[in-house]
Amino acid sequence: MDLIDEGKNPACVDACLMRVLHFGDIEELRKEFGGSGDIVGLPDSHITQPSLLITPKPEAVTGKEKEVGR
């Protein structure tokens, strides 16, 4: 929280060697990167309201996501 309060990224984001972790407003991240919170094996995002976006492989996308063309 100290880093975030200073306007910096969380340490895990800056330490990610692959640069695949991003931090920020969930709606801004969704606009920039897309992704989904509805992944096979995870609870429905309408129930959990996750603050997490995942860019899944096609076989991991739920039927609901496939229907809306994501």
N, CA, C and O atoms as a DFTB+ gen file, in Angstrom:
280 C
 N C O
     1  1       0.818      -1.193       0.000
     2  2       0.000       0.000       0.000
     3  2       0.864       1.260       0.000
     4  3       0.472       2.286      -0.555
     5  1       2.035       1.178       0.621
     6  2       2.896       2.358       0.657
     7  2       3.293       2.790      -0.749
     8  3       3.279       3.981      -1.062
     9  1       3.649       1.821      -1.601
    10  2       4.033       2.153      -2.975
    11  2       2.863       2.761      -3.744
    12  3       3.031       3.745      -4.464
    13  1       1.683       2.175      -3.589
    14  2       0.495       2.681      -4.273
    15  2       0.179       4.094      -3.792
    16  3      -0.160       4.967      -4.591
    17  1       0.290       4.313      -2.491
    18  2       0.056       5.651      -1.937
    19  2       1.039       6.679      -2.497
    20  3       0.719       7.865      -2.575
    21  1       2.230       6.230      -2.886
    22  2       3.238       7.110      -3.480
    23  2       3.067       7.248      -4.994
    24  3       3.867       7.908      -5.657
    25  1       2.010       6.617      -5.539
    26  2       1.766       6.695      -6.979
    27  2       2.607       5.726      -7.784
    28  3       2.739       5.878      -8.999
    29  1       3.181       4.725      -7.117
    30  2       4.020       3.739      -7.788
    31  2       3.257       2.434      -7.957
    32  3       2.214       2.224      -7.338
    33  1       3.792       1.563      -8.803
    34  2       3.230       0.228      -8.975
    35  2       3.514      -0.626      -7.747
    36  3       4.487      -0.389      -7.032
    37  1       2.660      -1.625      -7.501
    38  2       3.004      -2.617      -6.481
    39  2       4.309      -3.309      -6.884
    40  3       4.618      -3.402      -8.072
    41  1       5.056      -3.783      -5.926
    42  2       6.360      -4.401      -6.189
    43  2       6.244      -5.577      -7.146
    44  3       7.135      -5.782      -7.970
    45  1       5.168      -6.357      -7.061
    46  2       5.019      -7.529      -7.934
    47  2       4.940      -7.119      -9.402
    48  3       5.433      -7.840     -10.269
    49  1       4.330      -5.978      -9.691
    50  2       4.221      -5.512     -11.077
    51  2       5.597      -5.147     -11.618
    52  3       5.965      -5.572     -12.713
    53  1       6.351      -4.375     -10.870
    54  2       7.678      -3.966     -11.335
    55  2       8.672      -5.120     -11.352
    56  3       9.634      -5.095     -12.120
    57  1       8.454      -6.128     -10.518
    58  2       9.366      -7.274     -10.470
    59  2       9.052      -8.334     -11.530
    60  3       9.853      -9.245     -11.738
    61  1       7.911      -8.233     -12.197
    62  2       7.507      -9.248     -13.173
    63  2       8.440      -9.214     -14.383
    64  3       8.441      -8.253     -15.153
    65  1       9.228     -10.269     -14.538
    66  2      10.204     -10.332     -15.630
    67  2       9.558     -10.347     -17.007
    68  3      10.126      -9.819     -17.963
    69  1       8.380     -10.943     -17.119
    70  2       7.693     -11.036     -18.405
    71  2       6.860      -9.787     -18.707
    72  3       6.335      -9.648     -19.812
    73  1       6.738      -8.893     -17.749
    74  2       5.954      -7.661     -17.892
    75  2       4.506      -7.941     -18.279
    76  3       3.923      -7.242     -19.109
    77  1       3.936      -8.979     -17.662
    78  2       2.553      -9.354     -17.957
    79  2       1.588      -8.910     -16.866
    80  3       0.376      -9.059     -17.023
    81  1       2.095      -8.373     -15.776
    82  2       1.236      -7.862     -14.716
    83  2       1.096      -6.356     -14.870
    84  3       2.070      -5.654     -15.141
    85  1      -0.123      -5.870     -14.695
    86  2      -0.390      -4.436     -14.779
    87  2      -1.287      -4.067     -13.617
    88  3      -2.050      -4.900     -13.129
    89  1      -1.202      -2.837     -13.175
    90  2      -1.983      -2.367     -12.046
    91  2      -2.646      -1.056     -12.417
    92  3      -2.028      -0.202     -13.052
    93  1      -3.894      -0.893     -12.029
    94  2      -4.588       0.365     -12.265
    95  2      -6.077       0.182     -12.163
    96  3      -6.557      -0.849     -11.692
    97  1      -6.807       1.181     -12.605
    98  2      -8.256       1.140     -12.605
    99  2      -8.730      -0.007     -13.501
   100  3      -8.294      -0.118     -14.647
   101  1      -9.612      -0.852     -12.988
   102  2     -10.036      -2.051     -13.711
   103  2     -10.685      -1.711     -15.046
   104  3     -10.486      -2.440     -16.018
   105  1     -11.448      -0.637     -15.126
   106  2     -12.097      -0.270     -16.387
   107  2     -11.069       0.219     -17.409
   108  3     -11.188      -0.075     -18.598
   109  1     -10.075       0.952     -16.954
   110  2      -9.008       1.395     -17.870
   111  2      -8.208       0.202     -18.387
   112  3      -7.873       0.135     -19.570
   113  1      -7.906      -0.739     -17.493
   114  2      -7.179      -1.941     -17.912
   115  2      -8.003      -2.761     -18.898
   116  3      -7.464      -3.312     -19.857
   117  1      -9.307      -2.840     -18.661
   118  2     -10.200      -3.585     -19.558
   119  2     -10.195      -2.946     -20.953
   120  3     -10.167      -3.655     -21.959
   121  1     -10.221      -1.611     -21.013
   122  2     -10.189      -0.904     -22.303
   123  2      -8.869      -1.149     -23.026
   124  3      -8.851      -1.361     -24.238
   125  1      -7.775      -1.120     -22.288
   126  2      -6.447      -1.246     -22.894
   127  2      -6.101      -2.674     -23.302
   128  3      -5.523      -2.898     -24.365
   129  1      -6.458      -3.644     -22.448
   130  2      -5.987      -5.005     -22.677
   131  2      -7.087      -6.014     -22.988
   132  3      -6.792      -7.116     -23.448
   133  1      -8.340      -5.663     -22.748
   134  2      -9.412      -6.648     -22.912
   135  2      -9.352      -7.627     -21.763
   136  3      -9.144      -7.239     -20.613
   137  1      -9.536      -8.894     -22.074
   138  2      -9.491      -9.912     -21.038
   139  2     -10.855     -10.171     -20.459
   140  3     -11.848      -9.577     -20.881
   141  1     -10.899     -11.045     -19.505
   142  2     -12.162     -11.480     -18.941
   143  2     -11.999     -11.843     -17.485
   144  3     -10.901     -12.161     -17.029
   145  1     -13.085     -11.794     -16.766
   146  2     -13.133     -12.303     -15.404
   147  2     -13.881     -13.622     -15.358
   148  3     -13.986     -14.240     -14.299
   149  1     -14.413     -14.066     -16.521
   150  2     -15.179     -15.310     -16.600
   151  2     -14.337     -16.392     -17.260
   152  3     -14.221     -16.453     -18.484
   153  1     -13.760     -17.233     -16.431
   154  2     -12.861     -18.293     -16.871
   155  2     -13.403     -19.625     -16.372
   156  3     -13.864     -19.725     -15.235
   157  1     -13.347     -20.645     -17.219
   158  2     -13.794     -21.980     -16.827
   159  2     -13.081     -22.381     -15.535
   160  3     -11.861     -22.262     -15.432
   161  1     -13.838     -22.851     -14.566
   162  2     -13.272     -23.285     -13.292
   163  2     -13.312     -22.231     -12.211
   164  3     -13.119     -22.549     -11.037
   165  1     -13.558     -20.975     -12.575
   166  2     -13.681     -19.898     -11.595
   167  2     -15.151     -19.542     -11.427
   168  3     -15.928     -19.709     -12.367
   169  1     -15.554     -19.057     -10.260
   170  2     -16.943     -18.645     -10.070
   171  2     -17.329     -17.538     -11.051
   172  3     -16.472     -16.786     -11.517
   173  1     -18.611     -17.443     -11.358
   174  2     -19.126     -16.421     -12.263
   175  2     -18.754     -15.028     -11.751
   176  3     -18.901     -14.741     -10.563
   177  1     -18.276     -14.174     -12.642
   178  2     -17.812     -12.847     -12.240
   179  2     -18.943     -11.966     -11.714
   180  3     -18.687     -11.033     -10.953
   181  1     -20.185     -12.243     -12.103
   182  2     -21.303     -11.460     -11.567
   183  2     -21.503     -11.734     -10.078
   184  3     -22.066     -10.910      -9.357
   185  1     -21.041     -12.889      -9.630
   186  2     -21.148     -13.243      -8.212
   187  2     -19.965     -12.677      -7.432
   188  3     -20.139     -12.107      -6.355
   189  1     -18.765     -12.836      -7.981
   190  2     -17.552     -12.487      -7.235
   191  2     -17.073     -11.060      -7.434
   192  3     -16.320     -10.548      -6.605
   193  1     -17.495     -10.392      -8.527
   194  2     -17.047      -9.025      -8.825
   195  2     -15.523      -8.909      -8.737
   196  3     -15.016      -8.110      -7.950
   197  1     -14.777      -9.699      -9.538
   198  2     -13.317      -9.695      -9.413
   199  2     -12.673      -8.391      -9.875
   200  3     -13.214      -7.680     -10.721
   201  1     -11.540      -8.101      -9.319
   202  2     -10.710      -6.977      -9.762
   203  2      -9.514      -7.554     -10.496
   204  3      -8.369      -7.165     -10.268
   205  1      -9.806      -8.481     -11.372
   206  2      -8.779      -9.245     -12.068
   207  2      -9.244      -9.493     -13.486
   208  3     -10.395      -9.866     -13.710
   209  1      -8.358      -9.287     -14.442
   210  2      -8.645      -9.615     -15.834
   211  2      -7.619     -10.629     -16.303
   212  3      -6.430     -10.514     -16.007
   213  1      -8.087     -11.611     -17.028
   214  2      -7.220     -12.652     -17.561
   215  2      -7.451     -12.730     -19.056
   216  3      -8.597     -12.703     -19.504
   217  1      -6.397     -12.826     -19.826
   218  2      -6.537     -13.084     -21.255
   219  2      -6.420     -14.591     -21.417
   220  3      -5.316     -15.135     -21.426
   221  1      -7.558     -15.265     -21.545
   222  2      -7.555     -16.733     -21.522
   223  2      -7.288     -17.363     -22.876
   224  3      -7.440     -16.732     -23.921
   225  1      -6.889     -18.615     -22.830
   226  2      -6.850     -19.423     -24.033
   227  2      -8.302     -19.730     -24.396
   228  3      -9.153     -19.763     -23.507
   229  1      -8.611     -19.955     -25.677
   230  2     -10.002     -20.175     -26.096
   231  2     -10.729     -21.276     -25.324
   232  3     -11.921     -21.141     -25.048
   233  1     -10.045     -22.351     -24.974
   234  2     -10.698     -23.451     -24.272
   235  2     -11.029     -23.127     -22.823
   236  3     -11.739     -23.891     -22.168
   237  1     -10.531     -22.019     -22.316
   238  2     -10.789     -21.635     -20.933
   239  2     -11.908     -20.603     -20.805
   240  3     -12.259     -20.210     -19.692
   241  1     -12.467     -20.162     -21.921
   242  2     -13.510     -19.151     -21.892
   243  2     -14.855     -19.821     -21.683
   244  3     -15.164     -20.831     -22.315
   245  1     -15.653     -19.247     -20.790
   246  2     -16.968     -19.815     -20.519
   247  2     -17.890     -19.606     -21.706
   248  3     -17.633     -18.751     -22.553
   249  1     -18.960     -20.380     -21.771
   250  2     -19.938     -20.252     -22.846
   251  2     -20.515     -18.864     -22.943
   252  3     -20.767     -18.371     -24.043
   253  1     -20.731     -18.213     -21.791
   254  2     -21.284     -16.863     -21.770
   255  2     -20.366     -15.895     -22.513
   256  3     -20.845     -15.057     -23.277
   257  1     -19.063     -15.999     -22.302
   258  2     -18.109     -15.123     -22.970
   259  2     -18.092     -15.392     -24.473
   260  3     -17.989     -14.454     -25.264
   261  1     -18.190     -16.641     -24.869
   262  2     -18.195     -16.986     -26.284
   263  2     -19.401     -16.379     -26.977
   264  3     -19.307     -15.947     -28.125
   265  1     -20.556     -16.344     -26.273
   266  2     -21.784     -15.822     -26.850
   267  2     -21.690     -14.330     -27.154
   268  3     -22.282     -13.860     -28.126
   269  1     -20.956     -13.582     -26.336
   270  2     -20.848     -12.144     -26.559
   271  2     -19.641     -11.792     -27.415
   272  3     -19.345     -10.614     -27.611
   273  1     -18.948     -12.787     -27.920
   274  2     -17.860     -12.562     -28.853
   275  2     -16.579     -12.044     -28.251
   276  3     -15.813     -11.362     -28.930
   277  1     -16.331     -12.346     -27.013
   278  2     -15.073     -11.902     -26.390
   279  2     -13.990     -12.903     -26.617
   280  3     -12.861     -12.704     -26.168
